[in-house]
Amino acid sequence: MSIQDFIEMAAQNLGAEKPKVESATGGLLQMIEKQVSGGDFQELLGVLPGASSLLSKAKSGETGSPAGGGLLGGLAGAAASALGGKAGASLGVLELIGKSGLSSGDSGKLVSLFFRFLKQKGSATLVQKILGSAPELAKLAG
């Protein structure tokens, strides 16, 4: 199962358009990359075929939604910057996902779906390592 399988499943579960889910997933991958060790992140990329390509697209802005993050995304970004480091990471996740055009309510659902998807792929240990390194993601994942 690939990152595209996740995007299709998440789009169905959230009732959202695939481009928005793709953009949000790219933002989530960017946040995970910033929060976990390089080895853990490389392991994540290894278990999710296509994730590396999606991450590259997200970094270059190719997955951006025309809707953008709007005022809420901008405010979340400002708050995350003001808090700095891991303290602002939850808001940073919301900002990156918010830029996709998904609602803030769907942001937590997307994070939860992402980590459940990884567990189903037999990567429960990796999920524990990621969430242990990024407790703010654990809060969003539920």
N, C-alpha and C positions, 0 to 999 in steps of 0.2 A: 504494500500500500504506500502510495506516494503523497506528497504535499497536495497534489491536485485532488486526490481522493478525499483528503481532509477538507479542502475548500468546498468541494461539491457537497459533502455531508453537512458541513457547517452552514452552508447557504440554505440547504433544505431545512435544517433544524431551526435556524434563525428567521426563516422566511425573508432572506435578504438576497440581493443580487450578487452573483459570483464575483464581479469586479470589486465590489465593496469588501467582500470577505477576503479576497486575495490581497487587497491593499492593507486591510486590518491585520491579516496574518503576517504580511511582510513587516509591518510595524512591530508586531509582537516578537518576531525573530530578531529584529534590531535591538529591542529591549533585552531579550534574553542574552544576546551576544555581549551586551554591556555589563550584565550582572553576574555571569558565571565564568568559570575558568575556561581558558582556551581549549583544554582537552575535553571538557564536558560539552562545550559547544560543538567541537568537531565531531564528537560522538553523535550528537543530535542531528547534525547535517548528514552523517553516515546512515542513520536509521530512517531518514525521511528523504527519499530520492526527490530531487527537484527543489528542495528547500534552499540550497545554495544559490540556485538560479533566481528564485523568488527574492532572496535576500539582496542579491545584486540589483535586481530591478527596483526593489524598495529604496535602496540607498541612492539610486540614480533618479528616483522620482517617477519611474515608469509605471508604478502601480498606483500612483496617486489618483484619487477620485476628484472630478471637477468640483464636487460639492465642498471639498476642503473641510477644515476643522471648524470654521466659523468662529464666532465669538467665544463659545464654550471651549473650543480647542485652544484658542489663543490664551484665554484665561488660565486654563489648566497648564499650558506651557510656561506661562509667567510664574505661576505658583510653584511648579516643579523646579524652575530655575532658582527661585528665591529660597526654597527649602534645601536644594542641593543634594548631591550624592544619592544614597539609597533612600533617604527620607522623602525625597521628591519623586522616587521611582514609580510609585503607584499612579501619581498624577501624570508622569511621563508616559506610562503605558496607555492611560486614558487619552492622552493627547495624540499619541501615534495611531491608536485605533480610531479615535475621533476624526482624524484627517481622512479616513476612508469613507466617512458618511454614515457609518453605523451609529445607532443611538448609544448613549452612555449605558443604558440598561443591557444592551447586547454585548458590550465590551466584556463584562464579567462572564457572561455566558460563553463568549468566544474563547476566553482564556481557559475556562473550565472544560469546554469541549476539546480544546487542543491537548490538554494534559491527559484527559481520558483517552483520547485517540492514541497518544504515545504509550499509555499503559496497555491498551489493547494490542499494540504492536509488540508487546513483551518487553517494554522498556521501563518497567516500574522503578527499577533502581536508578535509572537516569532521571526520571521524574523527581524522585526523592532528592537527588543531588542538586538538580536545578532549583527546586522549591526551597531547599535548605540554604542555597546561596542567595536566593531572591525571595525573602519572606513576603515582600509586597505582592509578588505574583501569587504566592500561596493564598493570601487574603482574597485576591480577586478570583482565584480558582475555586474557592469555597471549601 
